[in-house]
Amino acid sequence: MTLNILTRPIFSSIIENLVCDKKISYMDAIVHYCENNELEVESAAKLINAIIKSKIECEAQELNFLPKTAKLPL
């Protein structure tokens, strides 16, 4: 019997792969993973690292879920 422990690095890697493979947003990737693995979204929130949090924030700003902040042009 193997015990698979879901850590932040593993969860982040899974989410990054879902985003790249399925061409979906980070929010959708997290919900998709949770639905397929019977994990509550509230539990997944504890596994999200700072990089993915910032990417979710950018997505939310683009969708007007959050107020936009000033960005420097690249």
C-alpha positions in Angstrom: 0.0 0.0 0.0 1.4 3.4 -1.0 0.5 6.6 0.7 0.4 9.6 -1.6 0.8 12.8 0.4 -0.2 15.9 -1.5 2.3 18.7 -0.7 2.5 22.3 -2.1 5.2 21.5 -4.6 3.4 18.4 -5.9 0.0 20.2 -6.0 1.5 23.2 -7.8 3.2 21.0 -10.4 -0.1 19.2 -11.0 -2.0 22.5 -11.5 0.7 23.9 -13.8 0.5 20.8 -15.9 -3.3 21.0 -16.1 -3.1 24.6 -17.2 -0.6 23.8 -19.9 -2.2 20.5 -21.1 -5.8 21.5 -21.1 -5.3 25.3 -21.9 -7.5 26.3 -19.0 -7.2 29.0 -16.4 -5.6 28.4 -13.0 -9.0 28.7 -11.2 -10.5 26.2 -13.6 -7.5 23.8 -13.2 -7.9 23.8 -9.4 -11.6 23.2 -9.5 -11.1 20.5 -12.1 -8.4 18.7 -10.0 -10.6 18.9 -6.9 -13.7 17.5 -8.7 -11.7 14.6 -10.2 -9.9 13.7 -7.0 -12.7 14.3 -4.5 -10.9 17.1 -2.7 -12.7 20.1 -1.4 -11.7 23.4 -2.9 -11.3 24.8 0.7 -8.7 22.1 1.3 -6.9 22.9 -1.9 -6.6 26.5 -0.9 -4.0 25.5 1.7 -1.9 23.9 -1.0 -1.6 26.8 -3.4 1.8 28.4 -3.5 2.6 32.1 -3.9 3.3 31.9 -7.6 -0.1 30.3 -8.4 -1.8 32.8 -6.1 -0.4 35.7 -8.0 -1.4 34.1 -11.3 -5.0 33.6 -10.0 -5.0 37.2 -8.9 -4.0 38.4 -12.4 -6.7 36.2 -13.9 -9.3 37.6 -11.5 -8.3 41.2 -12.3 -8.6 40.5 -16.1 -12.1 39.1 -15.5 -13.0 42.1 -13.3 -13.5 40.0 -10.2 -10.9 42.2 -8.4 -10.0 45.9 -8.9 -7.2 46.4 -11.3 -3.9 47.6 -10.0 -1.3 49.7 -11.8 1.2 47.7 -13.8 4.4 48.8 -15.5 4.4 48.1 -19.2 6.8 45.4 -20.3 
